[in-house]
């Protein structure tokens, strides 16, 4: 029997297409006990899933020219953790 944690990640489609593949291999090697459940879509959809508790973290853009932002839902609000 395996003991692992499922981490639900919501990301914008653009980030998922162009950035995620390069980072996913390193993540899987360094974090073998965490399994990713990745959902992609529009940034607004990812923020809605985050606020509803359907995903653990959202990586989204506010606009086409803004940097990507990493959000985590707290009991009070969504908190931006990092820009990249």
C-alpha positions, 0 to 999 in steps of 0.5 A: 500500500502506498502512502501519498498525498494528492495535490490539486493544482489549477493553472491557466491554459497558457502556463500549462501548455508552455511552462508546466511540462518543463517543471513537472519532471523535476517535481515528480523526481523531487516529490515522489510522495505527492501526486498532482491532479492538474486542472487547466482552463481560464484564469477566472475559472481557476480562481473560482475553483480555488474559492470553492475548495476544488483545487489547493493552489491556482497559478493564473494571470490577471491579464495578458501582460501581467506576470503569473501569480500563485494563489492559495485559499485561506479561510478568509480570502485568496492570498497571492503567494508568488509572482513569476 
